[in-house]
Amino acid sequence: MKKEFIKKIKKGLGSAHFELYQAENKEEYKDSLRYACLHDMSYSYVEESKGKYLYDLISVYEDKCIFLQEIKTALFTTKYSSVSLLCQYLDLLVCFYIKGQETTVEKILWEFYEDMLTHGRWTDKKYLCFECLCFALDEVSQLAGVKKIFQDIKERDLNQSNLSNFIFSCVHIKYKNQVSLGSKELRYKKDRTETSTPTFKEFLNIVKKKNQELKNWFLCSTEEEYKHALQYLKNVKDKKALKESIKEFQYSDISLSKEYTIQLLFDLIDRYDEEITEEIYFSLSRFKSKRVEELGVMLLQSKKTRCHGILMLMQNYQPKYQTIIEKAYRQVSFSFRYDRPSTQLLFRTIDFMDHTKKKYPDQILYTAYQESYDSFHRKYIVECMLKRNLLTKEIKEELKYDSNEGIQEFISYISLDS
């Protein structure tokens, strides 16, 4: 198994395409590619399925039927245990259909459709999977397939709200005046919700609930109420309440002075466990302050707090930190599964480097491009690289085969424009 090749696939990098296509012995890669096809390669729910990207890699082999048969077996085995994995299987099958396996793929999809329709309880996850399947059947069977699906939705009285994306796409966009659910057709209305701002007396109850009211309180409370609340936070023993409250320092426009807030957050450090301390670090990284800057330098020394240190130095940036940030950034461990510090670091990197100023740590953009598994936000990293004139010829070639179709379109536009 070629682990580095699989890592490139998980990241969705175009370099995986070149590694396979230029390999002298492509058979050595087959097991690794089969593994990738049969396991979930998506980083998060915001990413597109890597089905088309994987099919491009499969295309290097003459005998593609081995992959097709294994995907079919996996489809009926895993069923709808994972939405993202099912979408990957379906996208792969649609690619096989487009490339000449029409009859085989259509038969597989309708068999799976009947199996899903007649077996198992209709949970929210099953509805999500069923909707993905409906979109795939629309690709292969077009209007005739959609009419059958609509008929089944009516006859079996399926929850239309859970299939709203598919229904709306067919009724209002793709097949206008050709398909309908009749009198039961879903109506699309915007929900209107009203919120009220509680007083400080209600704060102690609200703070225990993770809801919109908490944010409203922080946004609208008076300075005196805020100080009472912060004093409460310093003494609170409710971990959940404390964590949710500290988060608001990261997102709300608070009314207190910067100095007062920074002092409060520093007072909370080391009083709580690692999880709470992490929230404090995230909050402090939003402030420009000599004290925060010095803390950032100190946090770079530890693997656990390195991301927080970089974030603090980004917020308090000076040219003297250019090489220090670049070195620390190379030591960050980006994970395939969601990891909040490294994910936040990627987001803030985009904001930090989205300009053409000199004496900034350009190398962190190369590191983010090569090491992050988040292909959705890689597009914004690439845009920063273009703005800063960092896109090499090699990277531009790789981007043509990136798993993010938005990146492919972006680089095609750049190539036409240049």
C-alpha positions in Angstrom: 0.0 0.0 0.0 1.4 3.4 -1.0 0.6 5.5 2.0 1.9 8.8 0.5 -0.1 8.3 -2.6 -3.3 7.7 -0.5 -2.5 10.9 1.5 -2.4 12.9 -1.7 -5.8 11.4 -2.7 -7.3 12.3 0.7 -6.0 15.8 0.1 -7.4 15.8 -3.4 -4.1 17.1 -4.9 -3.4 17.0 -8.6 0.0 15.6 -7.9 -1.6 12.2 -7.3 -2.7 12.3 -11.0 0.9 12.9 -12.2 2.4 10.3 -9.8 0.1 7.6 -11.2 0.2 8.6 -14.8 4.0 8.9 -14.9 4.7 5.7 -12.9 6.5 2.9 -14.8 4.7 0.2 -12.9 1.1 1.3 -12.5 0.0 -2.1 -11.1 1.9 -1.2 -7.9 -0.7 1.5 -7.3 -3.8 -0.5 -8.0 -4.4 -1.8 -4.4 -4.0 1.7 -3.1 -6.4 3.1 -5.6 -9.0 0.4 -4.8 -8.6 1.2 -1.1 -9.3 4.9 -1.9 -12.3 4.1 -4.0 -13.9 1.9 -1.3 -13.2 4.2 1.7 -14.5 7.7 2.4 -12.0 10.2 1.0 -14.0 13.3 1.9 -12.5 15.6 4.5 -15.8 17.2 5.6 -19.4 17.7 4.7 -18.6 21.0 2.9 -16.4 19.2 0.4 -17.5 17.8 -2.9 -17.4 14.0 -3.4 -14.1 12.8 -4.8 -15.8 10.4 -7.1 -14.9 12.2 -10.3 -11.4 12.7 -9.1 -11.0 9.0 -8.3 -12.4 8.0 -11.7 -9.8 10.1 -13.4 -7.2 8.0 -11.6 -9.0 4.7 -12.5 -8.9 5.7 -16.1 -5.2 4.9 -16.3 -6.1 1.2 -16.3 -7.5 -0.7 -19.2 -9.5 -3.2 -17.1 -11.8 -0.9 -15.1 -14.5 -3.5 -14.5 -12.6 -4.8 -11.4 -13.2 -1.4 -9.8 -16.8 -1.3 -11.0 -17.6 -4.7 -9.5 -16.0 -3.8 -6.2 -17.9 -0.5 -6.0 -21.2 -2.3 -6.6 -20.4 -4.8 -3.8 -19.5 -2.0 -1.4 -22.6 -0.1 -2.3 -24.9 -2.9 -1.3 -22.8 -3.8 1.7 -22.5 -0.4 3.3 -25.8 0.9 2.0 -26.6 4.2 3.8 -24.3 4.0 6.8 -22.3 7.1 5.6 -23.8 9.8 3.4 -20.4 11.1 2.1 -19.2 7.5 1.3 -22.4 6.8 -0.6 -22.1 10.0 -2.6 -18.5 8.9 -3.5 -19.8 5.5 -4.8 -22.7 7.2 -6.7 -20.4 9.7 -8.4 -18.0 6.9 -9.4 -20.9 4.9 -10.9 -22.1 8.0 -12.8 -18.6 8.4 -14.2 -18.6 4.7 -15.4 -22.0 5.4 -17.0 -20.8 8.4 -18.9 -17.7 6.5 -20.1 -19.7 3.6 -21.7 -21.1 1.4 -18.9 -24.7 2.7 -19.4 -26.7 -0.5 -19.1 -24.7 -2.0 -16.2 -24.6 1.2 -14.1 -28.3 2.0 -14.6 -29.2 -1.5 -13.6 -27.1 -1.2 -10.4 -28.6 2.1 -9.4 -32.2 1.0 -9.9 -31.6 -2.2 -8.0 -30.2 -0.2 -5.1 -33.1 2.2 -5.4 -35.6 -0.6 -5.0 -33.6 -2.0 -2.1 -33.5 1.3 -0.3 -37.2 2.0 -1.0 -38.5 -1.2 0.4 -36.0 -2.0 3.3 -35.1 -0.2 6.5 -36.5 2.6 8.6 -36.6 6.1 7.1 -34.2 8.1 9.3 -32.8 11.5 8.5 -29.6 9.9 7.3 -31.5 7.5 5.0 -33.4 10.4 3.5 -30.1 12.2 2.8 -28.7 9.1 1.1 -31.9 8.6 -0.8 -31.8 12.1 -2.1 -28.2 11.6 -3.3 -29.4 8.5 -5.1 -32.2 10.4 -6.7 -29.8 12.9 -8.1 -27.6 10.1 -9.5 -30.7 8.4 -11.1 -31.6 11.7 -12.7 -28.1 11.7 -14.3 -28.6 8.3 -15.9 -32.3 8.0 -16.5 -33.3 11.6 -17.0 -37.0 12.6 -17.1 -38.3 9.0 -17.2 -36.4 8.1 -14.0 -37.5 11.3 -12.3 -41.2 10.6 -13.1 -40.9 7.2 -11.5 -39.2 8.7 -8.4 -42.0 11.3 -8.1 -44.6 8.6 -8.4 -43.0 6.6 -5.6 -42.7 9.7 -3.4 -46.5 10.2 -3.7 -47.5 6.6 -3.4 -45.3 5.9 -0.4 -46.0 9.3 1.2 -42.3 10.1 1.7 -41.4 13.2 3.6 -41.0 15.8 0.9 -39.2 18.2 3.3 -36.3 15.8 3.5 -36.1 15.6 -0.3 -36.6 19.3 -0.9 -33.3 19.9 -2.8 -34.1 17.2 -5.3 -37.8 18.1 -5.7 -37.0 21.8 -6.1 -34.3 21.1 -8.7 -36.6 19.0 -10.8 -39.9 21.0 -10.4 -38.5 24.5 -10.7 -35.2 24.2 -12.6 -34.5 21.2 -14.7 -37.9 19.8 -15.7 -40.2 22.9 -15.5 -43.9 21.9 -16.2 -42.9 18.3 -16.9 -43.0 16.8 -13.3 -45.2 17.6 -10.4 -46.3 16.2 -7.0 -49.7 17.6 -7.5 -51.6 19.0 -4.5 -49.1 17.6 -2.1 -46.2 19.5 -3.7 -43.9 21.1 -1.2 -44.2 24.8 -0.6 -41.1 26.8 0.1 -41.5 29.4 2.8 -38.9 31.4 4.7 -39.1 30.8 8.5 -39.3 34.0 10.5 -37.9 33.9 14.0 -37.9 36.6 16.6 -35.3 36.9 19.3 -35.3 38.8 22.5 -32.4 40.0 24.6 -32.5 38.7 28.2 -31.4 40.6 31.3 -28.4 39.6 33.4 -30.7 37.7 35.8 -31.6 35.3 33.0 -27.9 35.0 32.0 -27.1 32.2 34.4 -29.8 30.0 32.8 -29.1 31.0 29.2 -25.4 30.4 29.5 -26.1 26.7 30.2 -27.8 26.4 26.8 -26.0 26.5 23.5 -28.4 28.7 21.5 -28.9 32.0 19.7 -30.0 33.8 22.9 -26.6 33.6 24.4 -25.1 35.4 21.5 -27.8 38.0 21.6 -27.1 38.6 25.2 -23.4 39.2 24.6 -24.1 41.5 21.7 -26.7 43.6 23.5 -25.8 43.6 27.1 -24.7 46.8 28.9 -21.1 47.2 30.2 -22.3 46.8 33.8 -24.2 43.6 33.0 -21.2 42.3 31.0 -18.9 42.8 34.0 -21.3 40.9 36.2 -21.3 38.1 33.7 -17.6 38.0 33.5 -17.2 37.8 37.2 -19.6 34.9 37.2 -17.4 33.2 34.6 -14.4 33.5 36.8 -16.1 31.5 39.5 -18.3 29.1 37.5 -17.9 25.4 37.8 -20.2 24.5 34.9 -17.7 23.6 32.2 -20.2 23.7 29.3 -21.4 27.1 30.3 -17.9 28.4 30.6 -16.8 27.1 27.3 -19.8 28.5 25.4 -19.4 31.8 27.1 -15.7 32.2 26.3 -16.5 31.3 22.7 -18.4 34.6 22.4 -15.2 36.6 22.9 -14.2 35.2 19.5 -17.3 36.2 17.5 -19.2 39.0 19.3 -18.5 42.8 19.2 -18.2 43.1 23.0 -18.6 46.5 24.7 -15.8 46.2 27.2 -12.3 47.7 26.7 -9.7 45.6 25.1 -7.4 45.8 28.2 -10.2 44.6 30.6 -11.1 41.7 28.4 -7.5 40.6 27.8 -6.8 40.7 31.6 -9.9 38.6 32.3 -8.8 36.0 29.8 -5.3 35.8 31.1 -6.8 35.4 34.6 -8.6 32.3 33.4 -5.5 30.6 31.9 -4.3 27.6 33.9 -7.4 27.5 36.0 -9.1 25.0 33.8 -8.4 21.9 31.7 -7.0 21.8 28.2 -10.3 22.1 26.5 -11.2 25.4 28.2 -7.7 26.8 27.9 -7.9 26.2 24.1 -11.0 28.4 24.0 -9.2 31.1 25.9 -6.3 30.9 23.4 -8.7 31.2 20.5 -10.2 34.3 22.1 -6.9 35.9 22.9 -5.7 35.4 19.3 -8.2 38.0 18.2 -6.5 40.8 20.0 -3.5 43.0 19.1 -1.5 43.3 22.2 2.1 43.1 23.3 1.1 40.7 26.0 -0.7 38.4 23.5 2.3 38.7 21.2 4.7 37.5 23.9 2.3 34.6 24.8 2.2 33.6 21.1 6.0 33.3 20.9 5.9 31.1 24.0 3.1 28.8 22.7 5.2 28.1 19.5 7.4 25.8 21.6 4.8 23.2 22.2 3.2 20.9 19.6 -0.2 21.2 21.4 -0.3 25.0 21.4 1.7 25.7 18.2 -1.3 26.7 16.1 -2.5 29.1 18.8 1.0 30.7 18.9 0.9 31.2 15.1 -2.5 32.7 15.3 -1.4 35.2 17.9 1.6 36.2 15.9 -0.5 36.6 12.8 -2.7 39.0 14.7 0.3 40.9 16.0 2.5 40.5 12.9 5.8 42.2 12.4 8.4 41.4 9.7 10.8 39.9 12.4 8.3 37.0 12.7 8.4 36.0 9.0 10.8 33.1 9.3 9.6 32.1 12.8 6.0 31.7 11.5 7.2 29.8 8.4 9.2 27.4 10.5 6.4 26.8 13.0 3.8 26.4 10.2 5.9 23.6 8.7 5.7 21.8 12.1 1.9 21.9 12.2 0.3 18.5 11.9 -2.7 18.7 9.6 -5.2 15.9 10.1 -7.6 14.2 7.7 -10.3 14.3 10.4 -11.5 17.6 11.7 -9.0 19.2 14.0 -10.1 22.7 15.2 -6.7 24.4 15.8 -5.3 23.5 12.4 -8.6 24.2 10.7 -8.8 27.6 12.3 -5.2 28.2 11.3 -6.1 27.5 7.7 -9.0 29.9 7.8 -6.9 32.7 9.3 -4.1 32.1 6.9 -6.4 33.0 4.1 -7.3 36.3 5.7 -3.7 37.0 6.8 -2.2 36.5 3.3 -4.9 37.9 1.1 -2.9 40.9 -0.1 0.3 41.9 -1.9 2.3 43.4 1.0 6.0 42.5 1.1 7.9 40.8 4.0 5.1 38.4 4.7 5.7 34.6 5.2 4.9 33.3 1.7 6.1 29.8 2.5 3.0 29.2 4.7 0.8 29.3 1.6 2.9 26.5 0.0 2.7 24.5 3.2 -1.1 25.0 3.4 -1.5 24.0 -0.2 0.6 20.8 0.2 -0.4 19.7 3.7 -4.0 20.6 4.3 -6.7 18.0 3.6 -9.3 20.8 3.2 -9.8 21.0 -0.6 -12.8 23.3 -0.2 -10.7 26.1 1.3 -7.7 25.2 -0.8 -9.3 27.3 -3.5 -8.9 30.4 -1.4 -5.3 29.5 -0.6 -4.7 29.2 -4.4 -6.3 32.6 -4.9 -3.9 34.1 -2.3 -1.0 32.4 -4.1 -2.0 34.0 -7.4 -2.4 37.4 -5.8 1.1 37.1 -4.4 2.6 35.7 -7.6 3.4 32.3 -6.0 1.8 29.9 -8.5 4.6 28.0 -10.2 4.2 26.2 -13.5 4.2 22.8 -11.7 1.5 23.9 -9.3 -0.6 25.3 -12.1 -0.4 21.9 -13.9 -1.4 20.1 -10.7 -4.4 22.3 -10.2 -5.9 21.2 -13.5 -6.5 17.8 -11.8 -7.4 18.9 -8.3 -10.4 17.2 -6.7 -12.0 20.7 -6.2 -13.8 21.4 -9.5 -13.9 25.1 -8.5 -10.1 25.1 -8.6 -10.1 23.4 -12.0 -12.4 26.1 -13.3 -10.3 28.8 -11.7 -7.0 27.6 -13.2 -8.7 27.2 -16.6 -9.8 30.9 -16.4 -6.3 32.0 -15.4 -4.8 30.0 -18.3 -7.1 31.7 -20.8 -6.5 35.1 -19.3 -2.7 34.8 -19.4 
